[in-house]
Structure formats: C-alpha cells, structure tokens
Amino acid sequence: MIKFICKRIAQSVLVMWMVYTCTFWLLMATPGDPFVGQKQPPPAVIAALKARYGLNDPWQAYWRYPVDVLVHGDLGPTISYSNWSVAAVIKNTLPVSMALGALALLFAMWLGVGAGVLGAMMKGRWLDHTLTIGSLAAISIPNFIIGSVLLILFAVNSTVLPSGGWGSFQQLILPAATLGLAYWAILAMLMRESTENVLKADYIRTARAKGGSPLRVMSVHAAPNASLPIMAFLGPAAAGILTGSFVVEKLFAIPGMGNVFVNACLNKDIPLVLGITMVYTVILIVMNMLADIACAMADPRVAINA
C-alpha cells in the first residue's frame, strides 16, 4: 500500500507541473492586454503594471511562480480586484463552491445508487426502461439547458424556489439539482450494471439458497461488491462537480469560485486564472487519490496491479 501511495504522489507531481506549464503558456499566448481598457494608458504605466504583476518577462515569471507558491505560499495579486490577493479571493469563494458541490454530490449519490439498484432488481420492466431513458437524457442534455428549464418551472412560472443568489438552503436546491443531475445518471447506470453482474455471481445464488431474504442478500452480499465502481468514480465525480460549476454559478448568480473564474477569463486576469486552475488541479488530484486508496483498501488487488 505504501508503494502504491508513493507512486500516486509521484504521478500527481508530474500532472501538476504539466497543468501549470500548459495553463501558463496558454494564458501568455491569449490575445489581449489586461491593462488596456477603453482608454490607452501611457507605455510607461503599462510597463510598471506588468512589472508589478510579474508579467514583463514570461520566462522569469514561469520559474518564479512555483517558488513563490511553494516557498512563500504567495499566489500573487489579482488584476481584476483592487487590493485583493489571489489567495484572499479563493479563500472567500471556494467555500461557496464546495458547499454547492457537496450538496450536488449528495443528491447524485442518494438518487443514483438507489436508482441503479432498483433498475437491476427490476431488470426488463417498465421502471427499468424509464430509469434508463431518464439517465440517457440527463447525460445528453447540457446543464445550462437543464438549469434554464428548472428556472422556468420552479422560479418563473410557479415561484416555488428562488431563481438564484446565495444565503439560504432554498437558493441551493435548483443549482445543486442542475449540477448533480448528470452525475446522478452516470452513478445510476454504473450501479445498475455493477449490481446486475454481482447478482449473477455464485455466492449470491448460495445466499439465496440458504434462505436469505432479498433485502438481506442485496444489502449484505451484493451491495458492498457492487459499490466498488461507485467508489472509483466518486473521486473524479467530486472534482468534476466542483470544476463543472462554472456555468451553473453564472446562471444562478452564485458568488463562488467558478463565477470568479469566468470573470477572470473575460478580463484576462492571469494571476487569478492561474491560481484557481492550480487549486482545482489539487482538488482533482486529491479526490482521485482518495478514491484510489479507498478502492485499494476495499480490494487489495487494485494496489497490487497498479
């Protein structure tokens, strides 16, 4: 297990460096100047601003940024938000995105696992076909269309729920459902396929022959093994829900990190875009690593074959 974890850590360091390199040079190659607006500042002012934000020499900035982050813990100042650092912006917006992502993931897990087990138990019946069609539709439709439809149904026509904002649980329901619906569908299909395969195993037939009730056979014998693919998917799903909240946060006017990231891209705020990207990368790597470790603990063959 120690060898397995060390290998994952080494891979993570390489992935982070690749993401940083690609993001940095793509930002440098993006057309536009964050210091030039409707009025053209004097060249001396632009040069001073680039020197302040470390953008006057790209190669020097490329090598200095990792040192500042790792040694000094400094992500640099932002261009879009006066007197704010990148770390301060992330500190104020990340909890909002985390809360939204956690609720969306709970929604996806609660409904997805239950729907998958129900579909496997009702294989070939109308309920199974309905869940399959609903899952395919949820995966295929973009989340901004799902969010728009939910807004029309529950916030415009019926005014049951607020249309957006932040501050109450009711304001989280529509964006969490929009964000978690696609992952609910994936979890449901994974759980259905896995449960269906497990129910064909010999030990399940043995448990049934010994007089085990359907509920006991499913909960004690089938569910633990059928949930292994779900455990492997939870890491990417958690990170994907968090990083996929850009459009949802913008649509529902949620002051999270995804909303800030979109604005930073539009304003070419290079330090802020780079800082948020690296934070998202760390979250993705940590979630995947935790999922791998959980799978290895549940099935030691995963660590041996890795």
C-alpha positions in Angstrom: 0.0 0.0 0.0 2.9 2.4 0.8 4.4 1.8 -2.6 1.0 2.3 -4.2 0.6 5.7 -2.5 4.1 6.9 -3.3 3.6 6.0 -6.9 0.3 8.0 -7.0 2.1 11.0 -5.3 4.9 11.0 -7.9 2.3 10.9 -10.7 0.4 13.7 -9.1 3.5 16.0 -9.0 4.1 15.4 -12.7 0.5 16.1 -13.5 0.5 19.3 -11.6 3.6 20.5 -13.4 2.1 19.7 -16.8 -1.1 21.5 -15.9 0.8 24.5 -14.7 3.0 24.6 -17.8 0.1 24.3 -20.3 -2.1 26.9 -18.4 0.7 29.4 -18.0 1.8 29.5 -21.7 -1.8 29.3 -22.9 -2.6 32.4 -20.8 0.5 34.2 -22.2 -0.5 33.3 -25.8 -4.1 34.5 -25.3 -4.6 37.8 -27.3 -5.5 40.9 -25.4 -3.9 43.1 -22.6 -5.5 43.1 -19.1 -4.1 46.6 -18.5 -5.6 48.2 -21.6 -9.3 49.1 -21.4 -11.4 51.8 -23.2 -8.5 54.2 -22.7 -5.0 53.6 -23.7 -2.6 54.1 -20.7 0.9 55.5 -21.4 3.5 52.9 -22.2 5.4 53.6 -19.0 2.3 52.9 -16.9 1.7 49.6 -18.8 5.3 48.6 -18.2 5.0 49.4 -14.5 1.9 47.4 -14.1 3.4 44.4 -15.9 6.4 44.6 -13.6 4.2 44.8 -10.5 2.3 41.6 -11.6 5.4 39.9 -12.8 4.3 39.7 -16.5 7.1 41.7 -18.1 9.3 38.7 -18.5 7.3 35.5 -19.2 10.2 33.0 -18.7 11.2 34.6 -15.4 7.6 34.6 -14.2 7.3 30.9 -15.3 10.1 29.8 -13.0 9.4 32.3 -10.2 5.7 31.4 -9.7 6.2 27.9 -8.4 8.9 29.2 -6.0 6.6 31.9 -4.6 3.8 29.3 -4.1 5.8 26.5 -2.6 8.3 28.6 -0.5 6.3 31.7 0.4 2.7 30.5 -0.1 2.0 33.5 -2.3 -0.3 33.2 -5.3 0.2 36.8 -6.2 -2.2 39.8 -6.5 -5.2 39.9 -8.8 -5.7 42.4 -11.6 -9.5 42.5 -11.6 -10.0 43.1 -7.8 -8.1 46.0 -6.4 -6.2 45.5 -3.2 -7.1 41.8 -3.2 -4.7 38.8 -3.5 -5.5 35.7 -5.4 -5.4 33.7 -2.1 -7.9 36.0 -0.5 -10.3 35.7 -3.5 -10.0 31.9 -3.4 -10.5 31.8 0.4 -13.7 33.8 0.1 -15.2 31.9 -2.9 -14.0 28.3 -2.5 -16.4 27.5 0.5 -19.3 28.6 -1.6 -18.4 26.3 -4.5 -17.6 23.5 -2.0 -21.0 23.8 -0.4 -22.7 23.7 -3.8 -20.6 20.8 -5.0 -21.2 18.8 -1.8 -24.9 19.2 -2.0 -24.9 18.3 -5.7 -22.8 15.2 -5.0 -25.1 14.0 -2.1 -28.1 14.5 -4.5 -26.4 12.5 -7.2 -25.3 9.7 -4.8 -28.5 9.4 -3.0 -30.7 9.1 -6.1 -28.1 7.5 -8.4 -27.3 4.5 -6.2 -30.9 3.9 -5.3 -32.0 4.1 -8.9 -29.2 1.8 -10.1 -30.1 -0.9 -7.5 -33.8 -0.6 -8.3 -33.1 -0.8 -12.0 -31.1 -4.0 -11.6 -33.8 -5.6 -9.4 -36.5 -4.6 -11.9 -34.5 -5.5 -15.0 -36.6 -5.6 -18.2 -39.6 -4.0 -16.6 -41.1 -0.6 -17.3 -39.4 1.0 -14.3 -36.0 -0.1 -15.6 -36.7 1.2 -19.0 -37.9 4.5 -17.6 -34.7 4.9 -15.5 -32.5 4.1 -18.4 -34.2 6.6 -20.7 -34.1 9.3 -18.0 -30.4 8.6 -17.3 -29.5 8.9 -21.0 -31.4 12.2 -21.2 -29.8 13.6 -18.1 -26.3 12.8 -19.5 -27.0 14.1 -23.0 -28.6 17.5 -22.1 -26.2 20.3 -21.2 -26.5 21.6 -17.6 -27.2 25.1 -18.7 -30.3 23.9 -20.5 -31.4 21.8 -17.5 -30.8 24.8 -15.3 -32.9 27.1 -17.6 -35.8 24.6 -17.6 -35.7 24.3 -13.8 -35.7 28.1 -13.5 -38.7 28.4 -15.8 -40.6 25.6 -14.0 -39.9 26.4 -10.3 -38.8 30.0 -10.2 -40.6 31.8 -13.0 -43.9 30.0 -13.5 -44.6 28.7 -10.0 -42.2 30.8 -7.8 -41.7 27.8 -5.5 -38.0 28.4 -5.3 -35.8 31.5 -5.7 -34.1 32.0 -9.0 -30.6 32.4 -7.7 -28.4 34.1 -5.2 -26.8 32.9 -2.0 -27.6 32.8 1.6 -30.3 30.2 2.2 -30.8 26.5 1.6 -33.7 27.2 -0.8 -31.3 29.1 -3.1 -29.1 26.0 -3.3 -31.8 23.5 -4.4 -32.0 24.4 -8.1 -28.3 24.8 -8.8 -27.5 21.6 -6.9 -30.1 19.7 -8.9 -28.8 21.2 -12.1 -25.2 20.3 -11.3 -25.8 16.8 -9.9 -28.3 15.5 -12.4 -25.8 14.3 -15.0 -23.7 12.6 -12.3 -26.9 11.1 -10.9 -27.4 9.5 -14.3 -23.9 8.2 -14.5 -24.0 6.8 -11.0 -27.3 5.1 -11.7 -26.0 3.4 -14.8 -22.8 2.3 -13.1 -24.6 0.9 -10.1 -27.2 -0.8 -12.3 -24.6 -2.5 -14.4 -22.4 -3.5 -11.4 -25.4 -4.8 -9.4 -26.6 -6.8 -12.3 -23.3 -8.5 -12.7 -22.9 -9.2 -9.0 -26.4 -10.7 -8.8 -25.3 -13.4 -11.3 -22.4 -14.5 -9.0 -22.3 -17.9 -7.4 -22.2 -16.6 -3.8 -25.4 -14.7 -4.4 -27.1 -17.9 -5.5 -25.7 -19.6 -2.4 -27.0 -16.8 -0.2 -30.5 -17.1 -1.7 -30.4 -20.9 -1.4 -29.7 -20.6 2.3 -33.0 -18.7 2.7 -31.7 -15.1 2.8 -34.3 -12.5 2.2 -34.0 -10.3 -0.9 -33.3 -7.3 1.2 -30.5 -9.1 3.2 -29.0 -10.6 0.0 -28.9 -7.2 -1.6 -27.6 -5.1 1.4 -25.2 -7.6 2.9 -23.9 -9.6 0.0 -24.5 -7.7 -3.3 -24.2 -4.0 -2.4 -20.6 -4.0 -1.0 -19.1 -5.6 -4.1 -21.4 -3.7 -6.5 -20.3 -0.4 -5.0 -16.7 -0.7 -6.0 -17.1 1.0 -9.3 -19.0 3.8 -7.5 -16.1 4.3 -5.1 -13.7 4.5 -8.1 -15.9 7.1 -9.8 -16.5 9.3 -6.7 -13.1 11.0 -6.9 -13.5 12.2 -10.5 -17.2 12.9 -9.8 -16.5 15.1 -6.8 -13.8 17.0 -8.7 -15.9 17.2 -11.8 -18.9 18.6 -9.9 -16.7 21.3 -8.4 -15.0 22.2 -11.7 -18.2 21.9 -13.6 -19.9 24.6 -11.6 -18.7 27.5 -13.7 -21.8 27.7 -15.9 -24.2 26.8 -13.1 -22.8 29.5 -10.8 -23.0 32.1 -13.5 -26.6 31.0 -14.4 -27.8 31.2 -10.8 -25.7 34.2 -9.8 -23.8 32.3 -7.1 -20.7 34.1 -5.8 -18.5 31.0 -6.0 -15.1 30.3 -7.4 -16.5 29.2 -10.8 -18.2 32.6 -11.3 -15.0 34.4 -10.4 -13.0 32.2 -12.8 -15.3 33.1 -15.7 -14.9 36.8 -14.9 -11.2 36.4 -14.6 -11.0 34.7 -18.0 -13.0 37.5 -19.6 -10.7 40.1 -18.0 -7.6 38.1 -18.7 -6.6 38.2 -15.1 -3.7 35.9 -15.5 -2.7 35.5 -11.8 -6.3 34.8 -10.8 -6.9 32.3 -13.6 -3.6 30.5 -12.9 -4.3 30.4 -9.1 -7.8 29.0 -9.5 -6.7 26.5 -12.1 -4.0 25.2 -9.8 -6.4 24.9 -6.8 -8.8 23.0 -9.0 -6.0 20.7 -10.1 -5.0 20.0 -6.5 -8.6 19.2 -5.6 -8.9 16.9 -8.6 -5.7 15.0 -7.7 -6.6 14.7 -4.1 -10.1 13.4 -4.9 -8.7 10.8 -7.4 -6.0 9.7 -4.9 -8.5 9.2 -2.1 -10.8 7.2 -4.5 -7.8 5.0 -5.5 -6.8 4.5 -1.9 -10.4 3.6 -0.9 -10.6 1.1 -3.8 -7.2 -0.4 -2.9 -8.4 -0.8 0.7 -11.6 -2.5 -0.4 -9.9 -4.7 -2.9 -6.2 -5.3 -2.4 -5.8 -6.5 -6.0 -6.1 -2.8 -7.1 -2.9 -1.9 -5.3 -1.1 -5.0 -6.5 -2.0 -4.5 -10.2 -1.3 -0.7 -10.1 
